[in-house]
Amino acid sequence: MPSGLAALLDDVSIIARAASASVDDIAAAAGRAGTKTAGVVIDDAAVTPSYVTGLEPQRELPIIWKIAKGSFFNKLIILLPAALLLSEFLPWLIIPILMLGGAFLCYEGAEKVMEKLGGAKHGENLESPIEDPVEFEKQRVAGAIRTDLILSAEIMAITLSEVAAEDLLTRAGVLAIIGILITVAVYGAVALIVKMDDVGLHLSREGMTEAGRNFGRVLVNAMPHLLTTLSVVGTVAMLWVGGGIIIHGLHELGILFPEEAIHQAQHWVETISGGLSGVLGWLTFAALSALLGLALGVVIVFLLHNVLGLGHTEEHGEAVH
């Protein structure tokens, strides 16, 4: 009996060590994949606050929670199984799907830049009167979840491309971890952003000290600037990530020139910039990727809106595709 118990304990120990190693592998792979999805996450966090613009303050957090639940469903119920099936049976499709997602990001980013420069506006029209608040809220949540599905698909595809060589369990664990952590981070940040002005207003009126009231006024005054900054950062992130995905995808498909040319420019900047070589080199790569993404996005916008005549019609402040 003692020897049997010892053997059993040895088996349990081996299983525990194997499980621990598997967890470590998943955590390490999730860390690598998480850094690759940063640009899309920034864009997601920057875009989402617009979906509660124009709505009653007391509805902001419930709407964000509805969108967050939709995001969890998108990532864990729809995209995770699809990604695992894709990696098992059609792994060669990962790069083309990534490139399609990258082209979409370039299109979205270029469209925003063109609108800022005076081009025709497409998508949501927040200035339209809200005739039916309940229906408007439903449409806004549905639109946000559709947008989240596209961005989530890009996040999961990027993650999958980073862990394609891992075993099925590790891939599943990494996709689940990235999906959960990113959703919590994005919508937690969005909730803080959209309620910051309410917190500031409360502090400015009810603060117990002058310093507290001044801080509240700073928060209120900072909100428009923060939202503007988020919009700019989100647009740049879309173009940078989209362009980078296209460049890498072309390299994987045997078209080497774009990525090699950008890396040469990056290397030249690093050579002449001394102690700032790492930062300036990365900025060079990101900027050139964004410029390529912008150029590709402008072409896609022109083809869709001017050649194919595909656009958006406005209804109750929401774009109808």
Secondary structure in CASP SS format (residue, H / E / C, confidence):
PFRMAT SS
TARGET T0000
AUTHOR 0000-0000-0000
METHOD secondary structure of the structure
MODEL  1
M C 1.00
P H 1.00
S H 1.00
G H 1.00
L H 1.00
A H 1.00
A H 1.00
L H 1.00
L H 1.00
D H 1.00
D H 1.00
V H 1.00
S H 1.00
I H 1.00
I H 1.00
A H 1.00
R H 1.00
A H 1.00
A H 1.00
S H 1.00
A H 1.00
S H 1.00
V H 1.00
D H 1.00
D H 1.00
I H 1.00
A H 1.00
A H 1.00
A H 1.00
A H 1.00
G H 1.00
R H 1.00
A H 1.00
G H 1.00
T H 1.00
K H 1.00
T C 1.00
A H 1.00
G H 1.00
V H 1.00
V H 1.00
I H 1.00
D H 1.00
D H 1.00
A H 1.00
A H 1.00
V H 1.00
T H 1.00
P H 1.00
S H 1.00
Y H 1.00
V H 1.00
T C 1.00
G C 1.00
L C 1.00
E C 1.00
P H 1.00
Q H 1.00
R H 1.00
E H 1.00
L H 1.00
P H 1.00
I H 1.00
I H 1.00
W H 1.00
K H 1.00
I H 1.00
A H 1.00
K H 1.00
G H 1.00
S H 1.00
F H 1.00
F H 1.00
N H 1.00
K H 1.00
L H 1.00
I H 1.00
I H 1.00
L H 1.00
L H 1.00
P H 1.00
A H 1.00
A H 1.00
L H 1.00
L H 1.00
L H 1.00
S H 1.00
E H 1.00
F H 1.00
L C 1.00
P H 1.00
W H 1.00
L H 1.00
I H 1.00
I H 1.00
P H 1.00
I H 1.00
L H 1.00
M H 1.00
L H 1.00
G H 1.00
G H 1.00
A H 1.00
F H 1.00
L H 1.00
C H 1.00
Y H 1.00
E H 1.00
G H 1.00
A H 1.00
E H 1.00
K H 1.00
V H 1.00
M H 1.00
E H 1.00
K H 1.00
L C 1.00
G C 1.00
G C 1.00
A C 1.00
K C 1.00
H C 1.00
G C 1.00
E C 1.00
N C 1.00
L C 1.00
E C 1.00
S C 1.00
P C 1.00
I C 1.00
E C 1.00
D C 1.00
P H 1.00
V H 1.00
E H 1.00
F H 1.00
E H 1.00
K H 1.00
Q H 1.00
R H 1.00
V H 1.00
A H 1.00
G H 1.00
A H 1.00
I H 1.00
R H 1.00
T H 1.00
D H 1.00
L H 1.00
I H 1.00
L H 1.00
S H 1.00
A H 1.00
E H 1.00
I H 1.00
M H 1.00
A H 1.00
I H 1.00
T H 1.00
L H 1.00
S H 1.00
E H 1.00
V C 1.00
A C 1.00
A C 1.00
E C 1.00
D C 1.00
L H 1.00
L H 1.00
T H 1.00
R H 1.00
A H 1.00
G H 1.00
V H 1.00
L H 1.00
A H 1.00
I H 1.00
I H 1.00
G H 1.00
I H 1.00
L H 1.00
I H 1.00
T H 1.00
V H 1.00
A H 1.00
V H 1.00
Y H 1.00
G H 1.00
A H 1.00
V H 1.00
A H 1.00
L H 1.00
I H 1.00
V H 1.00
K H 1.00
M H 1.00
D H 1.00
D H 1.00
V H 1.00
G H 1.00
L H 1.00
H H 1.00
L H 1.00
S H 1.00
R H 1.00
E H 1.00
G C 1.00
M C 1.00
T C 1.00
E H 1.00
A H 1.00
G H 1.00
R H 1.00
N H 1.00
F H 1.00
G H 1.00
R H 1.00
V H 1.00
L H 1.00
V H 1.00
N H 1.00
A H 1.00
M H 1.00
P H 1.00
H H 1.00
L H 1.00
L H 1.00
T H 1.00
T H 1.00
L H 1.00
S H 1.00
V H 1.00
V H 1.00
G H 1.00
T H 1.00
V H 1.00
A H 1.00
M H 1.00
L H 1.00
W H 1.00
V H 1.00
G H 1.00
G H 1.00
G H 1.00
I H 1.00
I H 1.00
I H 1.00
H H 1.00
G H 1.00
L H 1.00
H H 1.00
E H 1.00
L C 1.00
G C 1.00
I C 1.00
L C 1.00
F H 1.00
P H 1.00
E H 1.00
E H 1.00
A H 1.00
I H 1.00
H H 1.00
Q H 1.00
A H 1.00
Q H 1.00
H H 1.00
W H 1.00
V H 1.00
E H 1.00
T H 1.00
I H 1.00
S C 1.00
G H 1.00
G H 1.00
L H 1.00
S H 1.00
G H 1.00
V H 1.00
L H 1.00
G H 1.00
W H 1.00
L H 1.00
T H 1.00
F H 1.00
A H 1.00
A H 1.00
L H 1.00
S H 1.00
A H 1.00
L H 1.00
L H 1.00
G H 1.00
L H 1.00
A H 1.00
L H 1.00
G H 1.00
V H 1.00
V H 1.00
I H 1.00
V H 1.00
F H 1.00
L H 1.00
L H 1.00
H H 1.00
N H 1.00
V H 1.00
L C 1.00
G C 1.00
L C 1.00
G C 1.00
H C 1.00
T E 1.00
E E 1.00
E E 1.00
H C 1.00
G C 1.00
E E 1.00
A E 1.00
V E 1.00
H C 1.00
END
